[in-house]
Amino acid sequence: MAVANIMLGLVTPPYGLLLFMMTKVADVPLRDIVREVMPFLGVMFGALMLITYVPAFTLFLPRLLGYTG
């Protein structure tokens, strides 16, 4: 959950560090990158909500491998 939160924070405007890095690497204006990233932010936010509020989704594989905690 922490990794998903950090990932979302790094690409969320206005202080998304990865947005600024992408502008330098791609040599594209920030507004163009933000416009292209918006659909992915929705998907990332949905995945974060799924991870946070549906623990069975996150713990499926560990329980399949024998985790009982």
N, C-alpha and C positions, 0 to 999 in steps of 0.2 A: 504494500500500500504506500509506503514511503517513497519508493522509487517511482511509482505512478504519479504521485503528487509532485515530486521534484521535476519529472519530465514535463508535466503540464505547466508548471511554473516557468520553465526555461523557454517555452515557446508562446507564452501568453503576453500579449501586448499590455502595457506600454514598456515594461522593463524586461522583456524576454531576451536574455543574453544570446540565445541561439539565433534569434531573429537578426540581431546586429551582426553576428558572425556570418550568417547566410548572405546578408547584403554585401559584405566585403568579398566573400568567395565568389558569388555569382555576378557581382557588379550590377545589381538590380536595385532600384529604389525600394525603400522600406515599405511604402504603401502597396506596391505590387506583391511583395512577399506576404504581407499580412492578409491581403485579399485571397491569395492562394492557400494560405494555411488555415483559414477559418473553417472549412468543412472538416479538416482533420482534428481541430480543437473540439468540435462537437462529438466526434467519435471517441476521442481520448477522454472527454468528460464522461460520456456514457460508460466507457470501460471502467473508469475510476468509481463511478456509482455502483456498478455491478460488483466490483472487487470489494467495495466498502460494505454494501448492504446485503449481499448474498454470499455468506461465508462458504456455503457448500460449493459454489463455483470455484473459489480459490483453493479449497482443500480437497477437491476431487482427486487429483493425481497423488498427493501425499497419502491420502487414505487408501487409495488403490494399491499403493506400495507398502502398506502395513502400518502407517502412522495411526496411533490410537489416542493421542493426547488431546 
